[in-house]
Structure formats: structure tokens, C-alpha cells
Amino acid sequence: MRRPRDFDTELKALEDKARELKTRKVQQLGELVIATGADQLSTDELAGALVAIAETKDAAKREAWAKRGVMFFESRSRRAAPASHRNLRGAQAQQGSSQSPESGNGSQ
């Protein structure tokens, strides 16, 4: 015979998980505001802009904003990639590798 489920414990675990996800979402939204430079706006300006965006039903505008958002994230990832490649090459050179950084491009 199976042991009965402890619904109270399961419910508490789900509530904890939901609280954790909400906290992470708020943190990520704050990071996004800072990353976009929107933290330079006053609270009223930022709130007004977000309300206007949320109320917009024009699909073409929303699509244009979405494309611009994609371009924002892609440009950030491209800027991060070259720095990591430079660090990797510098680490190889410091380890006394006989292969020069220029000739190590075979895996790229």
C-alpha cells in the first residue's frame, strides 16, 4: 500500500518555487532596465513609457520593438564574444604554447 501524499508540504514547495521565480523575474527586469540605459529616465517617464507600450495594440509597432530588442541582445552577445576569444588566446600564449595565437584559429 502506498503512503499518502503530503499535500501541505507539496503546496509549500510550490509556493516557495513561485516566490523564487517571481523574485528572479523582478531582478532580471531591473537588470534589463539598467542594461538598456533606461535607468537614466525618471520613474514617471519609465512607467509612462511602459504603460504606453503595454496598451499598444498596433502589431506593426510591437513587431518593430521586438526586432529592435533582438538586435539589442545580439549586439551585446557579439561584444562579449571577442573578449572571451582574446582571453583564451592570451591564456594559451601564457602557458608557453608552441602554437601562436594566429595559428590557433582552426577551431573557429
ChimeraX attribute file (.defattr): number of C-alpha atoms within 10 A of each C-alpha:
attribute: neighborCount
match mode: 1-to-1
recipient: residues
	/A:1	3
	/A:2	4
	/A:3	5
	/A:4	6
	/A:5	8
	/A:6	8
	/A:7	9
	/A:8	9
	/A:9	10
	/A:10	11
	/A:11	11
	/A:12	11
	/A:13	12
	/A:14	12
	/A:15	12
	/A:16	12
	/A:17	12
	/A:18	12
	/A:19	12
	/A:20	11
	/A:21	12
	/A:22	12
	/A:23	12
	/A:24	12
	/A:25	12
	/A:26	11
	/A:27	12
	/A:28	12
	/A:29	12
	/A:30	13
	/A:31	13
	/A:32	13
	/A:33	15
	/A:34	12
	/A:35	13
	/A:36	12
	/A:37	10
	/A:38	14
	/A:39	14
	/A:40	11
	/A:41	12
	/A:42	10
	/A:43	11
	/A:44	9
	/A:45	12
	/A:46	15
	/A:47	12
	/A:48	12
	/A:49	13
	/A:50	12
	/A:51	11
	/A:52	11
	/A:53	14
	/A:54	10
	/A:55	9
	/A:56	11
	/A:57	10
	/A:58	9
	/A:59	9
	/A:60	9
	/A:61	12
	/A:62	14
	/A:63	11
	/A:64	11
	/A:65	13
	/A:66	12
	/A:67	11
	/A:68	12
	/A:69	13
	/A:70	12
	/A:71	12
	/A:72	13
	/A:73	12
	/A:74	12
	/A:75	11
	/A:76	12
	/A:77	11
	/A:78	10
	/A:79	10
	/A:80	11
	/A:81	10
	/A:82	11
	/A:83	11
	/A:84	11
	/A:85	12
	/A:86	12
	/A:87	11
	/A:88	13
	/A:89	16
	/A:90	12
	/A:91	13
	/A:92	16
	/A:93	14
	/A:94	9
	/A:95	8
	/A:96	9
	/A:97	10
	/A:98	8
	/A:99	10
	/A:100	12
	/A:101	15
	/A:102	8
	/A:103	7
	/A:104	11
	/A:105	9
	/A:106	6
	/A:107	4
	/A:108	5
